[in-house]
């Protein structure tokens, strides 16, 4: 009943806030939470429609495709790799907002930037890297795609990242747990892990990746340590 009231108030009609961005954020959040509830209680569809509605409401453009890239340090020939591209309504390259060069900023803003970077570094430190596990690790930390554009990504909000994690969950709901499903889920997780600005989202993605890597020969040890 609670979800029905929320859906009626915030999703089936315009939420009553003057700020349109707030209306969008709350509507997408409600749809996402409703989808996760359907998934948890194993309702018909497992939240798929709600996840897609949240994606649409939040104006997040997600493209699931493939691109040539290298996965290991000694790989000579690029092969087809799974790739998830995500572009928000306001597209800002991630590198731009994390650039060390801050122009015309006040002391207060510089202090806030330093605090944010410090927090992000602390969050990123959760990740155990292949080289931390063994000096003989052959896997790269990230797939290196042949085209530079495929290695770049846009800044996503925490809600955008949460929606991607929900879509990753939906892949598991719709497919048998095999190597191909793991690759599909890994594409979504890799995109989320490109950013590290929220502890809960980042930790959730790391945990899900650890479950997937437990099934892989070259990733099992890191998954256990993670």
HELIX and SHEET records of a PDB file:
HELIX    1   1 UNK A    2  UNK A    6  1                                   5    
HELIX    2   2 UNK A    7  UNK A   11  3                                   5    
HELIX    3   3 UNK A   20  UNK A   40  1                                  21    
HELIX    4   4 UNK A   48  UNK A   57  1                                  10    
HELIX    5   5 UNK A   94  UNK A   97  1                                   4    
HELIX    6   6 UNK A  107  UNK A  124  1                                  18    
HELIX    7   7 UNK A  130  UNK A  133  1                                   4    
HELIX    8   8 UNK A  148  UNK A  151  1                                   4    
HELIX    9   9 UNK A  158  UNK A  174  1                                  17    
HELIX   10  10 UNK A  179  UNK A  193  1                                  15    
HELIX   11  11 UNK A  199  UNK A  213  1                                  15    
HELIX   12  12 UNK A  220  UNK A  225  1                                   6    
SHEET    1   A 3 UNK A  79  UNK A  87  0                                        
SHEET    2   A 3 UNK A  61  UNK A  72 -1                                        
SHEET    3   A 3 UNK A 139  UNK A 145 -1                                        
END                                                                             
